[in-house]
């Protein structure tokens, strides 16, 4: 890292940072209740939070609520100010103008993925929400996993059913807070699933599907929290890897058994819902046959869907630095099994890696 | 011949800190069951002077606690025998990781819960992620706190359901500041360890990932048509994979066992711990310590062996070969860093001898706990 204490900060950069900070303070906060299915209680949690905030003196309104209302929800609604939906082209939709005019501190918006009828300000409700946030109104909202654009294929495959509306995952990731509304698939949820256009299914298959969706929702929430944690540590200048997520780094060399490393790395990534990355350190004086072996390993790794990073400098130091920066918890390296006296005396690169490593395990693989 | 009662179901409400609402949610679900006519009782409830939570206990039958006299002081514990006699369909038990006062029939509350389950009673219980045994070292690294009351992972695996009780850390800190969770003096103390925003975020992430793992492994088990507890939780072990952990008298052995067992569990692999202790009278202490570490492994349901031999690398690798081990987990004896490589340790030798096996040198995560930032709460 450059010696930042001695370099003068670029004034443009400073200005941008200040502007970003001001923008952050001017915008409303976004809080999302995420569920993996309907019926887990997202709306209830959102309204209950609205009630509590109101009791603490915040100015809260309900901007949109789903049409099907259960008794516990209607009890909560009685305690809150509601801005009625308005009709556009005969379809009920959130009344953004009135909310902006009323300008509450907090607006509760159910069903973030809702599509607006043609002729509305925005095509989707999440864009309405973005506008409320830009106007400095904080929003508490709900979304179902199946409506997140990037996860739709996977969810549709599991549910056998596709929905049209969607919210981009980046909008979810930018949320100030995400709260998972978790519940095991009880009869209520299963009933909810079965009441779709899907045929009568056996209960085990439904349970199995719900579990798959639940798992995806939990991992998504964990990823969002991980991102928040990273930002927080960075903002506060804390250089510490927390190892909350399992991250495997495969070190590729010409003689590394990449196939074996990828197989094991893939198992660990899947088992832990973690990450798998690979890196190689550029060696300027590599013989042609070694170079082609390395290329073959890089290709194999990319074909496996694993990103390969190119590092430069001292082989061990650059790996140590990369591992630290990326919060790696396990490093995979190949090792020659030859017993040579020189290595015993002065130590091998592996020896150096083992001595200097901090915060991660080293898994040694026999080389080819 | 009378049939053994069918084992009760265990449901765990998993949180990441005091005050996220575990007990609240447990009681709420209990109330729902009760409304449906299910016979639900409270086996143990810790009020913590939280108004909303106490209100939810209304209408429940509570099995009175047992009073225990320990060195002149009276303690109250869950009365397992009384619950067995009452035999409800569902029993609500707060604070799963609790340690009973000495002289109790069982030393841990989770052991009491296993007794209830064996008798066919369903149990709902609460715990935080920091009490999970296999995460103990990581939790210390993150929070600076060594949690003493832990629950072995195999006990959590027995649960038929694990539910994550989630709350945004900021909301939790608000509750803490308003005095909802602790009284002011304790709240201030709490803010210095678990209740820092970064610590809460890290613990929360761990709880989310652990719950994802629990859901995933139960889903995979469902394919095998066996209830989770019969196959021992997430066991559809891949018998071609076998992890061997080298246990010594070094105190880092404990962290090493935890880590190896966690990896084995997550990749559905077998795990075996082998202690190698030198022969002879002067090595009695080393043997005793090694044995103590092996006992720790057994408590985590890891199979163990104790071998008496002089040369660790040869003995270890020989054993590994004879027992079709595919991976070896070892620690890194850190005191010997200053020695020249050929004298330093057995690691290189094990790597050399174990041709064809993978050798994992496990980081002693207790080392990194030292780096702790100063006060960082900016709310």
Interface residues (C-beta under 8 A of the other chain):
Chain A: X31 X49 X177 X178 X179 X180 X181 X182 X183 X184 X204 X207 X208 X211 X212 X214 X215 X218 X219 X221 X222 X225 X226 X228 X229 X232 X233 X236 X238 X240 X242 X243 X244 X245 X246 X264 X267 X268 X271 X272 X273 X330 X335 X337 X339 X343 X344 X345 X346 X347 X348 X350 X351 X354 X355 X357 X358 X359 X360 X361 X362 X363 X364 X365 X366
Chain B: X11 X138 X141 X142 X161 X163 X164 X165 X166 X167 X168 X170 X171 X197 X198 X201 X202 X204 X205 X206 X208 X209 X211 X212 X213 X215 X216 X218 X219 X222 X223 X259 X263 X266 X267 X268 X332 X337 X340 X341 X342 X344 X347 X348 X351 X352 X355 X356 X357 X358 X359 X360 X361 X362 X363 X365 X367 X368 X371 X373 X376 X378
